[in-house]
Amino acid sequence: MPKPLIGITTRNNKDSDGHPITSLQHSYLRSVIQAGGIPVMIPNILSEEDFLDLYSRLNGILFSGGGDVSLKYFNGSDHPRIGEVDESRDTTEITLMRTAVNDGKPILGICRGAQVMNIALGGTLYTHIYDQLKGALDHAYPW
């Protein structure tokens, strides 16, 4: 039996020379490999037609972490800690999430991926939970 192809959403960044790159932490790739799958990176620069073509070949999708979702998708309040908003990533991931849910394709959302799942299915978010919900823990990643 062939190993399942598991798509993993990616980030848009720049290398040290300022050139655009698509990136993904190795921990996501290794986790899929250790679970018996073959990881397939889903770049956010594909047209909708192309990322849906890739989607049709996948057995599941892992929605990775990193960066904030645009406020326009959940009517959020602006906050100075909002960062790394990427419209092409938002569009790709929200479309893939809704399509996967409608098709019953297996999904897993980690950090941002869980937020995308919530938004894509009609939920809302705190823009910065630590400042907006009394008693919340600060879960910001220390850089």
HELIX and SHEET records of a PDB file:
HELIX    1   1 HIS A   26  GLN A   34  1                                   9    
HELIX    2   2 GLU A   48  ARG A   57  1                                  10    
HELIX    3   3 LEU A   71  TYR A   73  5                                   3    
HELIX    4   4 GLU A   87  ASP A  103  1                                  17    
HELIX    5   5 ARG A  112  ALA A  120  1                                   9    
HELIX    6   6 ILE A  129  GLN A  132  1                                   4    
SHEET    1   A 4 ILE A  38  ILE A  42  0                                        
SHEET    2   A 4 LEU A   5  THR A   9  1                                        
SHEET    3   A 4 GLY A  60  PHE A  63  1                                        
SHEET    4   A 4 ILE A 107  GLY A 109  1                                        
SHEET    1   B 2 ARG A  11  LYS A  14  0                                        
SHEET    2   B 2 PRO A  20  SER A  23 -1                                        
END                                                                             
